Amino acid sequence: MIDNKQKMTPVTKADPTEMLLAEVEVRDKDPHQPHRKKTSGELAFDRGVYTGIGFVANEASAIVIADEFEHGMGKKWFESISEAMVKNLKFQDTIEKGITTTAKSKASNLLLWGSLLISGTLLVLPMKLLEDNKGEWVKKANHWFDRRNGKAMTPEEVEARDKEVENALACEGKQTWPSMIFGRAIAVCTALGLGKVIGPHGSEKMKNWSEKLLTGSVQTTKNRAHRYAAIASLETLSCAATSIMLEISSKLVAKRGVQVRNPELCTSLVHEQLHEQLHTDTASGSSDKPATTGSDANNITQTTSVTPVSDADKFAHLKKKPIVKMDTHVDAAKATDTSFSLAT
């Protein structure tokens, strides 16, 4: 007999409504366990790839490549491209506040800002390859740290830790070539726009400030060290601006259904989390009803109010975040946002 205030409603894991709830659980309740203590291998990978390559190597190589392009082996190309830009893009001499800016200086300045992106573009490929195989690199790093520290672990303990790493990485967003190409396009537009707004005179002031700050003086005929010091300010500003624009763009166009590292495992984890949540809700919703276990996991009975509730009211608390209809297999698991580019 059903109580006047309650009725029993069967819910299965294939129910699209419950799969929708599964996505919300994944998105809102930290499915990737961000507070989990990362292993030594994970920390080493993050520091090596994102900090070491994505920032330090990118910054240093960007300065060297841009300087080589403007003053070294690529100087002839730099001059030829600048002249072609003046001719084809219709740059003209201008006078503003008594200061003359030549068409050639405008083209050269814009080309210099664009050349700062060469390094980041070249680094996309190795970082993409490392990202695609993050799980394997993390496991290898963990094993190396075990040997270095003389840490004795049983095969079962090593297997359990490797499984923990696999589960932690399964639902992480995965870089795709379209997202990375779009990211580079955003970076190029940002850098060139910044160079155009600042202009040749503004860029020169920044370079002089940076050169004096890092070397103590500004030379008329600059050696390599002074040229590197001068261009450092442009690279730092370019990197910061493109990083901000990439972050903003990723948030604006982020959508459900991003590609994850391991769709099958991620789906399995989401289903497991859904059933655990439904089990908890069922147990807490009715004190006289035994918890669902064993073979009942796929056909859970929930206790709900008899009062009719519309779908709009049922999901009213979710309106602040966009939700799209999902298939009943992988899409519920794909709940992470993916940045557009690894190197700026």
N, C-alpha and C positions, 0 to 999 in steps of 0.2 A: 504493500500500500504506500502510495506516495504522499508525503507530508504536504499540507496545504501551502507551505511556503517554499517547497523545493520540488524539483523533478530531476530525473536522471537522464543525461544526454550522452550517448556514446560518441567518442572522438577517436579517430584512427590517425596514424602518422601520415596517411595519404590525403587527409583532409586539407584542401588548399588553404582554408582559413587558418588551420593550425600551423601550416608551413609558413604562412605569412607571419604568424606570431613567432615562429622559429627565427625568422630573419630579424625581427625586432629584438629578440633575446640576444642574438649574435651581435647586433649593432650596439645595443644599449648596455649590455652587461659584461663587457670586457671578455669576449670569447677567447682572445689570444693570450689571456693571462699576462697582461702587461706588468703585473706586480710580482710575477714569478722571478726568482733569482736566476739570471742567465748563467750558462756555463762559461768556462774560460774560453772555449772555442768560439762561442757566439760573440763574446766581448772582443776577442781578437779579430774576428771577421769584420765586425762593425767598425772598429778603430782603423783597421788596415784599409778597408775598401772606402768607407764613407769619409773618414777623417784623413787618412793617409793619401789615397788616390784622388778622391772627390774634391778635397780641399787643398792640402799641402802640395801634392804633385801638380794639380791643376793650376794653382796660383803661380807656382814657380815656372812651370813650363810655358804658361801663357805669356809671361813677361819675356822669357827668352825667345820664344817663337815670334812674337810681335816685333821685338827689337831686331831680330835677324831679318824679318821681312822688310822692315823699314830702312835699316842701316847696313845689313850684312849681305848674305848670299841672295836674298830675294829683293834687293834694292831696285834692280832693273824692272822686275815685275811690278813692284810697288809704284814706280814712276809711270810705267806704261798704263797700269790700271787707273791711276789717278787722272792721267790725261784723257783716257777714254771716258771716264766718268764726267769730266768737264764738258766734253764734246757731246756725249749722248744724253746726259741728264740735265743739260742746259744750266749748269752752274754759272753764276755771274758775279762780278765784283760788286760789292756793296759798301756804302759809307753810312755808319751809324754813330752818332755822337762824336763826329770828327775822326772816327777810327775806320780805316779802310780794311776790308776783308776781301782778299782775292779769291777768285773762283778755285784756283789751284789749292789754296790752303783749306778751303771748305771740303774739297774732295779728299785731300790727304788726311784731314782730321777724321772724316767719316770712315775712311778705309782703315785707319789705325784702330778706331774703336771696334770695327768689325773683325780685325785680325786678332783681337784679344779672345775671340771665341773659337779660334782654330784648335787650341789645345783641348778645350772641353768637348768639342765635336770628335776629336781623335780618340779621346778617352772613353767615349760612349761604348765602343765595341768591347774592350776588355772588361769594363765594369758590367756590361750586360751579360757577358759569359760567366763572370763570377757570380752575379746575382742568380742566373738560371741554375747554377749548381751550388747554391748556398748550403743546402743540407749536407752534401758530401764534404764540402770544405770545413764546415763546422765540426763534423764528426772526426775528420782527420786531425784537426787542430786539437780537439779534446783528447784524442789518443796520444798526440805528441806531448801535450802538457802532462798527461799521466806518466809517460816515460821520463820526462825531464824532472818531474817532482818526485819520482820514485814511488808513486801512488799505486799500491797494489789493489786491484779490483777484480772480482770474480767475473767470469764471462756473463753471468746472469746480470750483474750490476751494470756492466758496460752495455749490454743489450737494453736494459731498462732505461738507461740514460739516453741512448740513441733513439729509443722510441719516444721518450719525452721531447727530444729535440724535433723529431718528425712531426709530432702533434702540435708543438708550439709554432712551427713554421707553415703548417698545412694551409691555414686560412689567411696567410699574409698575401697582400696584393702582389701580383707579378708584373714586372715590366714587359710591355709589348712593343714591337717596332713602331706601330702607328702612334702610340702614346709618346715614344721617345722622339720620333720625327716631329710630332706636333710641339713637343717641348723645346726642341732646338729652334723651331720657327719662332716660338714665343721669345726665346733668348736672343735671337738675332734681331727681331723687331725692337726689343727693349734696348739692347746695346746701341743700335743705330739711332734710335729715337733719342736716347740719352746724349749721344755724341752730337746730334744735330742741335738739340736744345742748348747744350753747354757751349758749342761752337769752338772754333780754333783758338780764340783768345782765352776763353774760359779754360780750355784744356791746357793751354800753355801755363796759365797761372797755377793750376793744380800740379802740373809737372814740376814747376819751379819750387813750389811749397814742399812737395814730397822729396825732391832732391836735396833741398837744404836741411830738411828734417832728418833725413837718413845719412847724409854725408857731411853735413856742416857747411856746405857752400854750394853755389850755383855756378857751373862752368859754362863758358861760351862754347868752347870746343870740348865736348864731353867724351870721356872714356867710357868703357863698357859699364863699369860700376855705377857711374853717375847716370847713364842712360837707363839702367835697370831701376835705380832709385826713383828716377823721374816718372817712369811709366807705372810704377807700383801703385800710385794713387788712382790712376785710371782703371787699372785692373781690379783693385779693391772695390771701387764704386760700381763698376760694371758687374762684378760678381754678386754684390749685395742687391743691386737693383733687379737683376735677372732672377735671383733666388726668390725675392719677394713676389715678382710677377708670376713665377712658376707656381708658387704656393697659392696665390689668389686664383689663378686660372684653374688649378687642379680642384679647388673647392667649388668654383662656379660651374664646372662641367662634370664634376664627379657624379657618378650614377651607380645604381644598383647593378649587380651582375658583372663586376670587374673580374678579370681572370685571376684565379688564385693559384698558388704553387702546386697544390695537390687536391684537385677537385673531389676525387673519390673519398679520400681520407677526411677532407673537410666536411663533406656531406654527412659522412658517418658520425663525425663528432657533433655536428649540429643536431642530427636526429637523437643522438644520445642525450644532448643537453635539453632538447625539447621534452623527451620522456621524463627526465629527472625533474624538470620544472613542473610538468603536469602531475607527476607523482607527488611533489611537494605541495602543490596547490590543492590537490584532492585530499591529501592527508590533513592539511590545515583547515579545509573548508567544512569538513564533517567529522566531528570527534567520535561518532559511533560507527563510522564506516572504516573497515580495515584498509590499509594501504595496498595498492596494486603492485604485485610482484610477479616475477617469472614470466609465464606464457601470456599473462594479461597485459604485458607492456605495450603490445601493439593495438590493444582495444581498451583504452582507459575510459572509465566512467567518471564524469565530472558532476559536481553538485552545483546547480545554478539556480537563480531566482526564477519563480514562475512568471513574474512580471515581464511582459514582452519588452525586449530591448532591441532597438534598431541597430543595423550594422554601423550607422554613422555614430550613434552613441557608444557602441561597443569599442570603437577605435578612436574615440574623440581625443584621447590623450596622446595619440600618435600623429595628430594633424600638423604638428610643428615640423615634422621631418617627412620628406617625400618618400612614398612607398610605391613600388610598381608590382604588378601581378607577376608571380613567378611560376615556373614549372615545379613539379613535385619531386625533383631530384637534386640538382646541383645549385640552382640559382639562390636558394635560401642560404647557402653557405657563403656566397660571394658577397661579403659585406664590408670589404676594406676599400679605402680610397687609395689610388695609386698616383704618385707624383709623375710628372711628365718626363723628367730627365734627371739622370744621376749626377752628371757633371755640369756645372754652369760656366 
